[in-house]
Amino acid sequence: MLRFLGLVTGPELAAAHVATLAGTTVFEAEEALEELVEAGLLRRSFTSR
């Protein structure tokens, strides 16, 4: 999953975008992203849009 994040242009991404890039479901992408956050490889950011 981490290798697909290099394809994202910009500082923000959504699980749906990662799922599309990786060819997985949104649920699987969310789980993988959470594992990367827990491992310290990603940082969760909250924006008010």
PDB file of N, CA, C and O in Angstrom:
ATOM      1  N   MET A   1       0.827  -1.188   0.000  1.00  0.00           N
ATOM      2  CA  MET A   1       0.000   0.000   0.000  1.00  0.00           C
ATOM      3  C   MET A   1       0.870   1.250   0.000  1.00  0.00           C
ATOM      4  O   MET A   1       0.562   2.226  -0.683  1.00  0.00           O
ATOM      5  N   LEU A   2       1.945   1.220   0.757  1.00  0.00           N
ATOM      6  CA  LEU A   2       2.797   2.396   0.890  1.00  0.00           C
ATOM      7  C   LEU A   2       3.341   2.845  -0.459  1.00  0.00           C
ATOM      8  O   LEU A   2       3.470   4.046  -0.698  1.00  0.00           O
ATOM      9  N   ARG A   3       3.661   1.916  -1.338  1.00  0.00           N
ATOM     10  CA  ARG A   3       4.213   2.300  -2.647  1.00  0.00           C
ATOM     11  C   ARG A   3       3.218   3.066  -3.503  1.00  0.00           C
ATOM     12  O   ARG A   3       3.628   3.871  -4.340  1.00  0.00           O
ATOM     13  N   PHE A   4       1.940   2.844  -3.322  1.00  0.00           N
ATOM     14  CA  PHE A   4       0.937   3.573  -4.097  1.00  0.00           C
ATOM     15  C   PHE A   4       0.779   5.015  -3.627  1.00  0.00           C
ATOM     16  O   PHE A   4       0.317   5.865  -4.389  1.00  0.00           O
ATOM     17  N   LEU A   5       1.153   5.298  -2.400  1.00  0.00           N
ATOM     18  CA  LEU A   5       1.001   6.652  -1.881  1.00  0.00           C
ATOM     19  C   LEU A   5       1.914   7.642  -2.601  1.00  0.00           C
ATOM     20  O   LEU A   5       1.637   8.841  -2.619  1.00  0.00           O
ATOM     21  N   GLY A   6       2.986   7.152  -3.186  1.00  0.00           N
ATOM     22  CA  GLY A   6       3.869   8.010  -3.973  1.00  0.00           C
ATOM     23  C   GLY A   6       3.206   8.514  -5.245  1.00  0.00           C
ATOM     24  O   GLY A   6       3.687   9.474  -5.848  1.00  0.00           O
ATOM     25  N   LEU A   7       2.132   7.897  -5.659  1.00  0.00           N
ATOM     26  CA  LEU A   7       1.409   8.321  -6.859  1.00  0.00           C
ATOM     27  C   LEU A   7       0.435   9.455  -6.584  1.00  0.00           C
ATOM     28  O   LEU A   7      -0.070  10.084  -7.514  1.00  0.00           O
ATOM     29  N   VAL A   8       0.170   9.716  -5.315  1.00  0.00           N
ATOM     30  CA  VAL A   8      -0.782  10.757  -4.941  1.00  0.00           C
ATOM     31  C   VAL A   8      -0.091  12.114  -5.007  1.00  0.00           C
ATOM     32  O   VAL A   8       0.951  12.327  -4.388  1.00  0.00           O
ATOM     33  N   THR A   9      -0.687  13.023  -5.765  1.00  0.00           N
ATOM     34  CA  THR A   9      -0.137  14.371  -5.831  1.00  0.00           C
ATOM     35  C   THR A   9      -0.868  15.246  -4.840  1.00  0.00           C
ATOM     36  O   THR A   9      -2.089  15.387  -4.910  1.00  0.00           O
ATOM     37  N   GLY A  10      -0.145  15.822  -3.936  1.00  0.00           N
ATOM     38  CA  GLY A  10      -0.749  16.673  -2.924  1.00  0.00           C
ATOM     39  C   GLY A  10      -0.620  16.084  -1.546  1.00  0.00           C
ATOM     40  O   GLY A  10      -0.289  14.908  -1.392  1.00  0.00           O
ATOM     41  N   PRO A  11      -0.879  16.895  -0.544  1.00  0.00           N
ATOM     42  CA  PRO A  11      -0.670  16.460   0.836  1.00  0.00           C
ATOM     43  C   PRO A  11      -1.811  15.646   1.433  1.00  0.00           C
ATOM     44  O   PRO A  11      -1.642  15.061   2.503  1.00  0.00           O
ATOM     45  N   GLU A  12      -2.954  15.592   0.784  1.00  0.00           N
ATOM     46  CA  GLU A  12      -4.105  14.893   1.345  1.00  0.00           C
ATOM     47  C   GLU A  12      -4.532  13.746   0.445  1.00  0.00           C
ATOM     48  O   GLU A  12      -4.360  13.795  -0.773  1.00  0.00           O
ATOM     49  N   LEU A  13      -5.088  12.719   1.059  1.00  0.00           N
ATOM     50  CA  LEU A  13      -5.627  11.613   0.287  1.00  0.00           C
ATOM     51  C   LEU A  13      -6.791  11.013   1.044  1.00  0.00           C
ATOM     52  O   LEU A  13      -6.905  11.155   2.261  1.00  0.00           O
ATOM     53  N   ALA A  14      -7.636  10.352   0.317  1.00  0.00           N
ATOM     54  CA  ALA A  14      -8.791   9.681   0.911  1.00  0.00           C
ATOM     55  C   ALA A  14      -8.642   8.181   0.668  1.00  0.00           C
ATOM     56  O   ALA A  14      -8.002   7.752  -0.292  1.00  0.00           O
ATOM     57  N   ALA A  15      -9.238   7.410   1.542  1.00  0.00           N
ATOM     58  CA  ALA A  15      -9.165   5.954   1.406  1.00  0.00           C
ATOM     59  C   ALA A  15      -9.710   5.500   0.060  1.00  0.00           C
ATOM     60  O   ALA A  15      -9.218   4.529  -0.515  1.00  0.00           O
ATOM     61  N   ALA A  16     -10.716   6.190  -0.443  1.00  0.00           N
ATOM     62  CA  ALA A  16     -11.282   5.820  -1.748  1.00  0.00           C
ATOM     63  C   ALA A  16     -10.250   5.990  -2.864  1.00  0.00           C
ATOM     64  O   ALA A  16     -10.195   5.177  -3.786  1.00  0.00           O
ATOM     65  N   HIS A  17      -9.444   7.030  -2.784  1.00  0.00           N
ATOM     66  CA  HIS A  17      -8.409   7.238  -3.799  1.00  0.00           C
ATOM     67  C   HIS A  17      -7.346   6.149  -3.716  1.00  0.00           C
ATOM     68  O   HIS A  17      -6.909   5.617  -4.736  1.00  0.00           O
ATOM     69  N   VAL A  18      -6.936   5.825  -2.504  1.00  0.00           N
ATOM     70  CA  VAL A  18      -5.934   4.785  -2.312  1.00  0.00           C
ATOM     71  C   VAL A  18      -6.476   3.438  -2.769  1.00  0.00           C
ATOM     72  O   VAL A  18      -5.747   2.652  -3.374  1.00  0.00           O
ATOM     73  N   ALA A  19      -7.737   3.164  -2.489  1.00  0.00           N
ATOM     74  CA  ALA A  19      -8.351   1.900  -2.915  1.00  0.00           C
ATOM     75  C   ALA A  19      -8.327   1.780  -4.435  1.00  0.00           C
ATOM     76  O   ALA A  19      -8.040   0.711  -4.974  1.00  0.00           O
ATOM     77  N   THR A  20      -8.624   2.863  -5.113  1.00  0.00           N
ATOM     78  CA  THR A  20      -8.609   2.839  -6.577  1.00  0.00           C
ATOM     79  C   THR A  20      -7.200   2.569  -7.094  1.00  0.00           C
ATOM     80  O   THR A  20      -7.016   1.745  -7.990  1.00  0.00           O
ATOM     81  N   LEU A  21      -6.212   3.253  -6.540  1.00  0.00           N
ATOM     82  CA  LEU A  21      -4.834   3.059  -6.976  1.00  0.00           C
ATOM     83  C   LEU A  21      -4.346   1.638  -6.713  1.00  0.00           C
ATOM     84  O   LEU A  21      -3.635   1.060  -7.535  1.00  0.00           O
ATOM     85  N   ALA A  22      -4.728   1.078  -5.571  1.00  0.00           N
ATOM     86  CA  ALA A  22      -4.241  -0.237  -5.175  1.00  0.00           C
ATOM     87  C   ALA A  22      -5.112  -1.387  -5.677  1.00  0.00           C
ATOM     88  O   ALA A  22      -4.726  -2.552  -5.582  1.00  0.00           O
ATOM     89  N   GLY A  23      -6.279  -1.057  -6.207  1.00  0.00           N
ATOM     90  CA  GLY A  23      -7.179  -2.104  -6.691  1.00  0.00           C
ATOM     91  C   GLY A  23      -7.803  -2.900  -5.566  1.00  0.00           C
ATOM     92  O   GLY A  23      -8.013  -4.106  -5.696  1.00  0.00           O
ATOM     93  N   THR A  24      -8.104  -2.231  -4.452  1.00  0.00           N
ATOM     94  CA  THR A  24      -8.720  -2.896  -3.305  1.00  0.00           C
ATOM     95  C   THR A  24     -10.046  -2.221  -2.979  1.00  0.00           C
ATOM     96  O   THR A  24     -10.463  -1.280  -3.654  1.00  0.00           O
ATOM     97  N   THR A  25     -10.687  -2.710  -1.954  1.00  0.00           N
ATOM     98  CA  THR A  25     -11.912  -2.060  -1.490  1.00  0.00           C
ATOM     99  C   THR A  25     -11.545  -0.885  -0.584  1.00  0.00           C
ATOM    100  O   THR A  25     -10.419  -0.798  -0.094  1.00  0.00           O
ATOM    101  N   VAL A  26     -12.482  -0.003  -0.369  1.00  0.00           N
ATOM    102  CA  VAL A  26     -12.250   1.130   0.526  1.00  0.00           C
ATOM    103  C   VAL A  26     -11.974   0.626   1.941  1.00  0.00           C
ATOM    104  O   VAL A  26     -11.117   1.170   2.638  1.00  0.00           O
ATOM    105  N   PHE A  27     -12.691  -0.401   2.364  1.00  0.00           N
ATOM    106  CA  PHE A  27     -12.477  -0.971   3.695  1.00  0.00           C
ATOM    107  C   PHE A  27     -11.037  -1.465   3.849  1.00  0.00           C
ATOM    108  O   PHE A  27     -10.387  -1.179   4.855  1.00  0.00           O
ATOM    109  N   GLU A  28     -10.538  -2.204   2.858  1.00  0.00           N
ATOM    110  CA  GLU A  28      -9.162  -2.708   2.912  1.00  0.00           C
ATOM    111  C   GLU A  28      -8.160  -1.559   2.906  1.00  0.00           C
ATOM    112  O   GLU A  28      -7.150  -1.613   3.607  1.00  0.00           O
ATOM    113  N   ALA A  29      -8.431  -0.528   2.124  1.00  0.00           N
ATOM    114  CA  ALA A  29      -7.545   0.629   2.081  1.00  0.00           C
ATOM    115  C   ALA A  29      -7.525   1.349   3.422  1.00  0.00           C
ATOM    116  O   ALA A  29      -6.463   1.764   3.887  1.00  0.00           O
ATOM    117  N   GLU A  30      -8.687   1.500   4.046  1.00  0.00           N
ATOM    118  CA  GLU A  30      -8.748   2.151   5.361  1.00  0.00           C
ATOM    119  C   GLU A  30      -7.941   1.371   6.392  1.00  0.00           C
ATOM    120  O   GLU A  30      -7.225   1.963   7.200  1.00  0.00           O
ATOM    121  N   GLU A  31      -8.052   0.058   6.365  1.00  0.00           N
ATOM    122  CA  GLU A  31      -7.296  -0.772   7.307  1.00  0.00           C
ATOM    123  C   GLU A  31      -5.793  -0.633   7.071  1.00  0.00           C
ATOM    124  O   GLU A  31      -5.017  -0.510   8.018  1.00  0.00           O
ATOM    125  N   ALA A  32      -5.393  -0.654   5.805  1.00  0.00           N
ATOM    126  CA  ALA A  32      -3.975  -0.537   5.479  1.00  0.00           C
ATOM    127  C   ALA A  32      -3.433   0.839   5.865  1.00  0.00           C
ATOM    128  O   ALA A  32      -2.323   0.944   6.386  1.00  0.00           O
ATOM    129  N   LEU A  33      -4.206   1.887   5.616  1.00  0.00           N
ATOM    130  CA  LEU A  33      -3.781   3.233   5.995  1.00  0.00           C
ATOM    131  C   LEU A  33      -3.649   3.351   7.507  1.00  0.00           C
ATOM    132  O   LEU A  33      -2.720   3.990   8.001  1.00  0.00           O
ATOM    133  N   GLU A  34      -4.564   2.745   8.238  1.00  0.00           N
ATOM    134  CA  GLU A  34      -4.498   2.777   9.696  1.00  0.00           C
ATOM    135  C   GLU A  34      -3.243   2.067  10.189  1.00  0.00           C
ATOM    136  O   GLU A  34      -2.603   2.527  11.135  1.00  0.00           O
ATOM    137  N   GLU A  35      -2.889   0.957   9.560  1.00  0.00           N
ATOM    138  CA  GLU A  35      -1.655   0.251   9.937  1.00  0.00           C
ATOM    139  C   GLU A  35      -0.434   1.131   9.690  1.00  0.00           C
ATOM    140  O   GLU A  35       0.503   1.126  10.489  1.00  0.00           O
ATOM    141  N   LEU A  36      -0.435   1.884   8.594  1.00  0.00           N
ATOM    142  CA  LEU A  36       0.684   2.785   8.304  1.00  0.00           C
ATOM    143  C   LEU A  36       0.757   3.920   9.324  1.00  0.00           C
ATOM    144  O   LEU A  36       1.848   4.347   9.702  1.00  0.00           O
ATOM    145  N   VAL A  37      -0.391   4.403   9.765  1.00  0.00           N
ATOM    146  CA  VAL A  37      -0.421   5.445  10.806  1.00  0.00           C
ATOM    147  C   VAL A  37       0.142   4.875  12.103  1.00  0.00           C
ATOM    148  O   VAL A  37       0.965   5.514  12.758  1.00  0.00           O
ATOM    149  N   GLU A  38      -0.296   3.680  12.474  1.00  0.00           N
ATOM    150  CA  GLU A  38       0.167   3.048  13.720  1.00  0.00           C
ATOM    151  C   GLU A  38       1.667   2.759  13.681  1.00  0.00           C
ATOM    152  O   GLU A  38       2.330   2.777  14.718  1.00  0.00           O
ATOM    153  N   ALA A  39       2.203   2.493  12.486  1.00  0.00           N
ATOM    154  CA  ALA A  39       3.636   2.222  12.341  1.00  0.00           C
ATOM    155  C   ALA A  39       4.459   3.508  12.270  1.00  0.00           C
ATOM    156  O   ALA A  39       5.689   3.464  12.241  1.00  0.00           O
ATOM    157  N   GLY A  40       3.782   4.639  12.244  1.00  0.00           N
ATOM    158  CA  GLY A  40       4.481   5.917  12.198  1.00  0.00           C
ATOM    159  C   GLY A  40       4.924   6.329  10.808  1.00  0.00           C
ATOM    160  O   GLY A  40       5.748   7.231  10.661  1.00  0.00           O
ATOM    161  N   LEU A  41       4.383   5.677   9.780  1.00  0.00           N
ATOM    162  CA  LEU A  41       4.767   5.995   8.402  1.00  0.00           C
ATOM    163  C   LEU A  41       3.857   7.035   7.765  1.00  0.00           C
ATOM    164  O   LEU A  41       4.210   7.634   6.749  1.00  0.00           O
ATOM    165  N   LEU A  42       2.692   7.250   8.357  1.00  0.00           N
ATOM    166  CA  LEU A  42       1.759   8.287   7.911  1.00  0.00           C
ATOM    167  C   LEU A  42       1.284   9.047   9.131  1.00  0.00           C
ATOM    168  O   LEU A  42       1.313   8.547  10.256  1.00  0.00           O
ATOM    169  N   ARG A  43       0.845  10.268   8.877  1.00  0.00           N
ATOM    170  CA  ARG A  43       0.280  11.077   9.958  1.00  0.00           C
ATOM    171  C   ARG A  43      -1.150  11.422   9.589  1.00  0.00           C
ATOM    172  O   ARG A  43      -1.431  11.852   8.471  1.00  0.00           O
ATOM    173  N   ARG A  44      -2.035  11.232  10.526  1.00  0.00           N
ATOM    174  CA  ARG A  44      -3.445  11.554  10.314  1.00  0.00           C
ATOM    175  C   ARG A  44      -3.617  13.062  10.439  1.00  0.00           C
ATOM    176  O   ARG A  44      -3.078  13.688  11.351  1.00  0.00           O
ATOM    177  N   SER A  45      -4.362  13.624   9.526  1.00  0.00           N
ATOM    178  CA  SER A  45      -4.617  15.058   9.544  1.00  0.00           C
ATOM    179  C   SER A  45      -6.118  15.276   9.451  1.00  0.00           C
ATOM    180  O   SER A  45      -6.811  14.602   8.689  1.00  0.00           O
ATOM    181  N   PHE A  46      -6.605  16.218  10.227  1.00  0.00           N
ATOM    182  CA  PHE A  46      -8.032  16.529  10.213  1.00  0.00           C
ATOM    183  C   PHE A  46      -8.198  17.931   9.671  1.00  0.00           C
ATOM    184  O   PHE A  46      -7.566  18.873  10.149  1.00  0.00           O
ATOM    185  N   THR A  47      -9.058  18.066   8.665  1.00  0.00           N
ATOM    186  CA  THR A  47      -9.350  19.388   8.096  1.00  0.00           C
ATOM    187  C   THR A  47     -10.837  19.630   8.194  1.00  0.00           C
ATOM    188  O   THR A  47     -11.639  18.696   8.192  1.00  0.00           O
ATOM    189  N   SER A  48     -11.185  20.869   8.278  1.00  0.00           N
ATOM    190  CA  SER A  48     -12.614  21.219   8.319  1.00  0.00           C
ATOM    191  C   SER A  48     -13.015  21.767   6.967  1.00  0.00           C
ATOM    192  O   SER A  48     -12.711  22.908   6.617  1.00  0.00           O
ATOM    193  N   ARG A  49     -13.696  20.936   6.228  1.00  0.00           N
ATOM    194  CA  ARG A  49     -14.146  21.330   4.885  1.00  0.00           C
ATOM    195  C   ARG A  49     -15.628  21.304   4.828  1.00  0.00           C
ATOM    196  O   ARG A  49     -16.211  21.603   3.786  1.00  0.00           O
TER     197      ARG A  49
END
